[in-house]
Amino acid sequence: MADVHGGPLINVDESKPYAFAADITDGETHVVLDGNILHPFHLDQFNAQVSFTGKTLSDLYYLTGLSLPATPPYHMTTQMTRDGALYRLHNLSGTVGASDLHGDLTVDVAGARPVLRGTLNSRVLDFDDLGALFRGGNPAMASAALLPDTPLHTERLRQMDGDVAYSVNSVRSQDFPLRGFVTNIHLENGVLDLKPLAFAFSQGKLSGSLQIDARSDVPVTSVDARVTDIKMENFIKGADKAVSGTAEARAVLTGRGNSVHKVAASASGTATAVIPSGHFRKSLAEWLGIDVLNALSLTLTNDNSDTGLRCAVAHFDAKDGVLTSQQFIFDTDPVLVQGSGTVDMGKETLDLHLQGEPKHFQIFRLRAPITVTGSLEHPAIGVDAGKAAVQGAIGLGLGAVNPLAAILAFVDLGLAKNADCTGLMSTAKAQGAPVKPGTTTPRNAPAQGKS
């Protein structure tokens, strides 16, 4: 619905601007214009103060033909001028959800497709508003899935071209220690590129690129993400920091579909993460090695002392949404942990097994893997009961012959050696992890146990 007002045409002076006002409503989108046509009867030149509000910026597609992202509710104002096929939006300012947005844009409609160009900035970006892009514009939308399956209007990417730089001075987030964000959004012939795509944390950064190729009915999304100099302790809430160290990682993945869930459920590629060195809660390390007596003692006495983390490496190959571990080593001073398993992005579940091998003598060691299973959002940590039962049955059987022999089933002389951290870091670097020179040397911790 549109309501347009202007002065009486009988009094129009072609040498003077002609004032007009317009009030346009389309669904939940409301646009108000108050301006002047520079030369009456020539509508290709005008200027106007414009305000527009709505449920999501993506709904402006129906009024403008521009493919804008899904967002939370917005309210924006701008000074708009038209000069033939070129529209200019000066001093664009307003809010999108709980975030502010400012900048200048141009829209050129001279070609077969409109072209959007310009620069945008948010002084403060609420991280939930950024996540709303993948949840149909509603940051509070409930979903049974961790990865939203809301269909994205990727087919609209074929309807326009664009090049827009976007930067964020600071990020408001309850879950991540983010400081800023910057990207360049380039859209041409149905291919959307976000490059660079960079998040700055209080320490470290996540950078890379994202591409959505929407030239076919089923879009293809490719992600190349690198994590560098991330401090693990900054991602652990509370004062009790069980793990500390600098993490480096890289994921190169490609998937198909018009939602985040569909892309993840079909993703193929690789993911590698490393912690060259750090510290780890000693009681947790003992539990990983199932040193029951020592771990229980440390836990009951509230011993929060740390032990050395010599290195940690995890490498996964992804195919059709399932990440399968190719290498999983977690080397602490007292225990060498090796793991295996899968992460199913389609079902959003994980099934990992961690086997700890002590480097020192243990009088009571339960030889059973630690399991991490269940949903990605709420994983469960336990012990492989089957393996524990077998070991217990052996001890019981030996006890029937000789009570002292029963103890032998739970004694571990400690045969694990330190991992070759230098070799592991070199391999991880070859697999794509952005390991820096100098981080391939393990910390100076003497090997424990027998070789």
N, C-alpha and C positions, 0 to 999 in steps of 0.2 A: 504494500500500500504506500502511495506517495502523495504528499500534499505539498504543492509548489505555489508560492505567492510571489507577485511582483507588482510594480507600479502600473498604473493605467497605460496601456499601449498608445492611447491617443496623445499622451504627453511625452512620448519618447523622443529624446534628442540624440541623434546618431553620433554626435561629437562628445557625448558624455556617457560614463558608465551607467549601466542599468542594474539597480539593486534587485536582489531576489533572495528568497528564503525557501528552504525545502526541508521537509520532515518525512523520512522514509523508514518504513517498518517492514521487515521480512522475517517472519518467524520470531525468534528471540533477538534478532539483530535490529538495532535502532541507530539511524544516522541522521544528524541534523547539520544543515549547511546554512551559512549566512554570509552572502558575498555579493560580488558585482560581475556582470558581464561587461568586459572592457569596451566592446563595440556592439551595441544592440543589434540583434538578428545574426550575429556571428558567434555561435555558441562554442567555437573552438578556442576562444580566449576568455578566461575568467579567473578570478581568485575568490577564495572563500575560507572562512574559519569553519572547520569541520570538527564535530565530536561524534564518536561512535562507540557504542557499548554492545555487549553481546555475551553469549554463553561460551563461545570459543571462536578464535580468529579464523579457524578453518571454514566457518559458515559464511565468511565474506566472499568465498568462491562464487556463491550464487548471485552476488551483486556485481562483482568485479572481474570474475574469471581468473583470479590469482589463486594459486595453490599455496595457502598459508598453513602453518602447522596447527594441530589440535592443541588448545591451551585451556587453562582455567578461565573463568569469567574475566572480562577485561573492560577497561574504560580508557579511551585514548582521545587526545585532541591534536590537531595539526593545522597549519596554514597551507592550503592547497592552491596551486596555480596550474592552469592548463595553457599550453602554447602549442596548438595543433595536436600532434600525436604524442606530445610529451607532457606528462603530469609530474609535478614536483610536490613533495610533501615536506615542508620546512618545519623545523622545531617540533617534530613528533614527540609527544610526551604523554605519559600516563602509567597505568598499572595493569599488570597481567597476573591475576591471582594475588599473591603477597609480594610480588616482585615489581620493581619499577622498570620502565623502558623509555629510552630517549634516542633521538637520532634524526637523520635526514634520508629520504628515499626518493627515487625517481621511477616512473613507469613509462616505458616507451611502447606504444601500441602501433607503431608504423609497420611492423613486420607481420609475418604469419602468426607469430605467438608473442604475447606481451613479454617484455623484458624488465625484470625488477632489479634495481641496483641501489647500493647505498651502504651506510654505516649505522649500526645500532649499538647501544651500550646500556648495561644495567649497573647502577651503583651497588645495589644489593639484589642478588638472585636467591630466592627461596628454592632449595634443592627439590622440594616436593613439586614445585611448578615445572621444573625440567622433566621430572619423571612423568608428569601428566601427558607429555607428548606421546607416550606409549600406552596410555590408558584412556584414549578417546577424549582427552581434555579435562578429565575429572581426577584430581589428585587423591581424592578420598574414596574412589570407587572400590568397593569390596570385590575380592576375587579369590576363588579357591586356589588359584595357581600363583606361584611366586612370579613367574614370567607372564605378563599380560597377553591375552589372546585376542584383544580388541582389534578388529580389522582396520588397517591404516589405508587412507585413500591414495595409495601409491600410483593409481592410474592417472591421477591429476598431474603427476610430475611431467606427463607428456604434453600438458596444455600451456606451459610457459617456460621461459628461461630466466636465469637470474645470477647475480653475484653480489652477495651481502656479507660484510665483515661484522662479526658480533663479538663483543668483549664484555667481561664481568669484572668489576672491581673487587667485590667480595661476595662470598657465598654463605648463606645461612643454612646450616645443616646440623641435625641432632646426631647423626650417625657417622659422618665423615669429617675429618679435620681439613676441610677445603678452604682455600684462600681466594682463588680466582679461576677464571675460565676464559678461553679464547678459541674462536674457530672462524673459518671462512667457508661460507655456504655457496657452492657453485652448482648451478643446474643448467644443463644443456642437452637438448635432444633426448630428454627422458632419463638422463643419468645424473643423479645427485651425488656430489662429493662434499664431504666435510673434511677439509684438510688445510691446515693442521687442525687437530682436535686435541686440545690440551687443557688438563685440569692441574692446577697448582695446589699442593697440599702444604700444611704448615712446615713439613719437611718432605721433600721429594715431589715427584710429579707423575701423572699418567698422560701419555701423549700417543698420538698415532693418527689414523685416518679411518673414515667410514665411507663406503660407497653403496648406493642403492641404484641398481640398474633396472629401471622400470620400463624398458622398451618392449618387453613382452608381457603377456597377461599375468605370468607368475614372476614377480620381481626377484632379483638375486642380490643379496646383501653380503658384502665383504668387509671384514674388520681386521685391522692390524693395530693392536694396542700394545704399548710398552709401558712398564712400570719401572721407575728408576729412583733409587735413594729413598724408598719408602720405609719409615721407621715402624716396625711391627707394633711396638708398645703404644703408638698413638691410636691404634685401632682397637685397643682393649680398654673397655670402660672400667672405671673405678681405679682405686689406688693399687690393687693387687695385679701386678704385671707379671704373668707367668712366662711370657716369652719376650725377648728383646733382640733386636738385630735389624740390619738393613736388608730389605727384600728387593730383588730385581726379577722381572718377569716379562714374558712376551706371549701373546696369543695371536695367531693368524688363522682366522676361521671364515668359512663361506657357507651360507645357507640360503634356502629358498622359501618364499612365502610372504604374505602381506600382514604379518603380525610378528611381534618379538618372539612369541612362543613357537610359531611355525618355523622361523629362521633358526632358532636354537635347536629345535627338534630334528632339523635336517642338516645341521652344521657338520662340516668336515674340515680338518686342518690339524694344527698342533698347538699345544700350550705348554710352556716351560716356566717354572718358577724356582728361584734359588735364594738362599740366605747364606752368604759366604761365611759368616761367623756371627756369634752373638752369645746370649745367655738363656738358660732354660731352668725352670723350677726343678730343683733336684728331686723332690718327691714325685713329680709327674714323670720324670725320666725313669725313676725306679719302678713306678707302676707300669710304664711301657715295657719294661723288661720283666714284669711280673715278679719282681723281688718282693714277695709278700711281706716278709718280716721287716725288711728295711723300710719299704714304702709305708707300711702301716705305722711303724715307729715314727717316721718323719711327719706323717699326717696327724697322728694323735698328739704329737708334741708341738703342732703348729710351726714346724720348721719351714720357714719361707726362704731358706738360702738357695742361691742359684748355683748351677754347674755350667761348665762351658759347653756351648753349642759350636762344634767345630765346623759343620756345614750341613746344609739341607738342600736337597735337589728333588724336584718332582717334574716328570715329563710325561705328558699324555698325548696320545694320538686320538683324533676325533673322526668318527665316521657315522653319518646318518644320525647325528645327535647323541651318540654314545662316546664318551671319553674313556679310553682304556689306558691304564698306567703302563708305561714302558720302562720307567725308572722312578723309584721312590725310595730315597735314603735320607735318614735323619740321624746324624751322628753327634751324640753328646759324649761327654767325658766318661760317664759310667756305662752307657748303653748304646749299642748300634741298632737302629731301628730300620727295618726294610719293609716296604709295603707293596700291595698290589690291589687291584680292584677296578671298578668302573663307576662313572657318573653318567646317569641317563638324563639328559636335558629334556627329553620329551615327556617322560614320566615324572621328572623332577625328583629323582631318587638317587641315592648313592649306596654303594656296597664296597667298602674298603676293609682290608685286613692288614693290621700292623703287627709285625713280629719283632720283638725286642730280644737282642742277644747281649747278655752282660759281658763286661770286660774284666770282671773280678769274681772271685769265688763267692758263691751264694749257697747257704745251707738249706734254703727252702725256696726253690724257684718253680713256679707253675708254668710249664711250657705250653702256653695257649695264646693264640693271637688275640690282640685287641680288635674289636670290630666297630666300625662306624657305618651304620645303616639307617634306612628310613628316608624321610623327605629332606630335601635341601633346606627347607625353612626350619625344620625341627629334627635334626639328626639325633640318633640314639647311639650312645657309646656303651659297649659291653665287652664280654669275654666269650670267645668261642667255646661254648659249653661242651660240645662234643669232644674237642681236643683235651679239655680239662678232665672230662670223665674218663677218657682212655688213660691218662697219666695217673689218675686216682685209682683206677682199677689195677694198674700195674703195681702201684704201691701196696694196695690191699692184698694182691696175690703174693707179693714177696713177703709181706708181713706174716702170712700164714706159715711160711717156711722159717723165716728168721726176722724178728722184729727190727733188728738193726738194718737188715736188707731193705726194709720198706722205706727207710730214710733216703737210700741211694736213688730212688726214683725221683726225688725232689732236689737232689744236690747237683749243682752246676759248677764246674771248675773254672768257668769263664774263659772261653776260647776265642771270643770275638776280637778282631783287630780294629784299629782305627781305619776309617774309610780313606781312600785316596782322594782327599778333597781337591787337590790341585788338578788331578785328572777329571774329576766330576765337574769342576767349574769350566774346564776347557771344553768338555763335551757339551755342557749346557750352553756355552757361548756359541758353539757350532750349531746348536739347535735353535738359536735365535735369541736367547736371553741376553739382555744388554749388560753383561758382566764387564766391569771396568778393569783395565790393566792394574795389577797389583792386588786384586781381590781373590786371585786364585791360590794364594799361599795360605794354608790353614793356620789357625792360631797355634801358638807354641804350647801345646798340651802333650805331655808324654803319653805314648801308647800304654794301655793297661791290659793285663791279661796276657795270654800266651799267643805267640805268633803261629 
